[in-house]
Amino acid sequence: MGFYIQSIANGVFRVKRTRRDLNEREIIDTLVALGYDVDQHDTYDLVVSGLKEVHTNGVISFRFPASVRVEVKQEGKELRKSQKEFYLGLKHPETYIKATNARQVLDWFGDNRLAKREER
C-alpha cells in the first residue's frame, strides 16, 4: 500500500494512504497475461504500457509503443472531486482513462483479443 500527499489549504498538506479498488487485481492479472506491462502507482492507480494498435477496415495498420494512466473504479463509482481537478489539469488528458475492467484498458490500446474471447 502506498501513500500520497494531499493539499488541504494555505500550504498545509497531509499524507494519506492509497486504497486499492477491489477489481484492480483482476485488471492487472488480465493485462499482464495478455503481455502488457503494468505498474501500480500512487497518483493514479495504474500505468499500463504496450503496443497501441491503429486499425483500418478492421485490420491492424500499424502498432506503436504507448502508455496510459488508469484510474480504477468499481462499477458505478465516479472520480472524486480532487481526481477530476487533477486530471482536467493534465497537458495530455488523452493518456488518462477511468476503467472498471480490463476490456476498457484494452479498448484504449485498440486490442480486441478479450472481445474475441468473450464472443466465443
C-alpha positions as CSV (number, residue, x, y, z in Angstrom):
1,M,0.0,0.0,0.0
2,G,1.4,3.4,-1.0
3,F,1.0,6.9,0.2
4,Y,0.3,10.3,-1.4
5,I,0.4,13.9,-0.2
6,Q,-2.9,15.8,-0.2
7,S,-3.0,19.6,-0.3
8,I,-5.6,20.8,2.2
9,A,-5.3,24.6,2.1
10,N,-3.0,27.5,2.7
11,G,0.1,25.4,2.1
12,V,-1.0,22.7,4.6
13,F,-0.6,19.1,3.4
14,R,-1.3,15.7,4.9
15,V,-0.1,12.2,4.0
16,K,-2.9,9.8,3.0
17,R,-2.7,6.1,2.4
18,T,-3.8,4.9,-1.0
19,R,-6.6,2.3,-1.1
20,R,-6.8,-0.2,-3.9
21,D,-10.1,-0.9,-5.6
22,L,-11.4,-4.5,-5.3
23,N,-11.3,-5.0,-9.1
24,E,-7.7,-3.8,-9.6
25,R,-6.0,-7.1,-9.1
26,E,-8.2,-8.8,-11.8
27,I,-7.5,-6.0,-14.2
28,I,-3.7,-6.3,-13.6
29,D,-3.7,-10.1,-13.9
30,T,-5.7,-9.9,-17.2
31,L,-3.4,-7.3,-18.7
32,V,-0.2,-9.0,-17.7
33,A,-1.5,-12.3,-19.1
34,L,-2.0,-10.5,-22.5
35,G,1.6,-9.2,-22.5
36,Y,1.2,-5.6,-21.1
37,D,3.5,-4.0,-18.5
38,V,1.5,-2.8,-15.5
39,D,2.9,-0.6,-12.7
40,Q,0.8,0.3,-9.7
41,H,1.1,4.0,-8.9
42,D,0.1,6.3,-6.1
43,T,-1.1,9.4,-8.1
44,Y,-3.2,7.3,-10.4
45,D,-3.8,3.6,-9.9
46,L,-2.0,2.0,-12.8
47,V,0.4,2.9,-15.6
48,V,-0.1,0.4,-18.4
49,S,2.4,0.1,-21.3
50,G,2.2,-1.9,-24.5
51,L,1.6,-1.6,-28.2
52,K,-1.2,0.7,-29.3
53,E,-2.9,-0.6,-32.4
54,V,-4.4,1.5,-35.2
55,H,-7.0,-0.3,-37.3
56,T,-8.1,0.4,-40.8
57,N,-11.1,-1.5,-42.1
58,G,-10.9,-4.0,-39.2
59,V,-7.2,-4.8,-39.9
60,I,-4.2,-3.6,-37.9
61,S,-2.5,-0.9,-39.9
62,F,0.4,-0.3,-37.5
63,R,1.4,-0.5,-33.8
64,F,3.5,1.8,-31.7
65,P,4.6,1.8,-28.1
66,A,2.3,3.7,-25.7
67,S,1.4,4.1,-22.1
68,V,-1.9,5.1,-20.4
69,R,-2.6,6.2,-16.9
70,V,-5.6,4.3,-15.5
71,E,-7.8,5.3,-12.6
72,V,-9.5,2.0,-11.5
73,K,-13.0,2.4,-10.2
74,Q,-15.7,0.0,-9.1
75,E,-18.7,-0.2,-11.4
76,G,-21.0,2.8,-10.8
77,K,-18.3,4.8,-8.9
78,E,-17.2,8.2,-10.1
79,L,-14.0,10.2,-9.7
80,R,-13.6,12.2,-6.6
81,K,-13.6,16.0,-7.0
82,S,-9.9,16.2,-6.4
83,Q,-9.3,13.5,-9.0
84,K,-11.4,15.3,-11.6
85,E,-9.5,18.6,-10.9
86,F,-6.1,16.8,-11.2
87,Y,-6.9,15.1,-14.5
88,L,-8.6,18.2,-16.0
89,G,-5.3,20.0,-15.5
90,L,-3.2,17.4,-17.4
91,K,-1.5,18.6,-20.6
92,H,-2.3,15.3,-22.3
93,P,-5.7,14.1,-20.9
94,E,-5.9,11.5,-23.7
95,T,-3.3,9.5,-21.9
96,Y,-5.6,9.0,-18.9
97,I,-8.7,6.8,-18.6
98,K,-11.1,5.6,-15.9
99,A,-11.6,1.9,-16.1
100,T,-13.8,-0.6,-14.3
101,N,-12.4,-3.7,-16.2
102,A,-9.5,-4.8,-18.3
103,R,-11.5,-4.6,-21.5
104,Q,-11.8,-0.8,-21.2
105,V,-8.0,-0.5,-21.0
106,L,-7.6,-2.9,-23.9
107,D,-10.0,-0.7,-26.0
108,W,-7.7,2.3,-25.4
109,F,-4.9,0.2,-26.9
110,G,-7.1,-1.0,-29.8
111,D,-6.6,-4.5,-28.6
112,N,-9.7,-6.7,-29.3
113,R,-8.3,-10.1,-28.1
114,L,-10.5,-10.1,-25.0
115,A,-13.6,-9.1,-27.0
116,K,-12.9,-12.1,-29.4
117,R,-12.7,-14.4,-26.4
118,E,-16.0,-13.1,-25.0
119,E,-17.7,-13.7,-28.3
120,R,-16.9,-17.5,-28.2
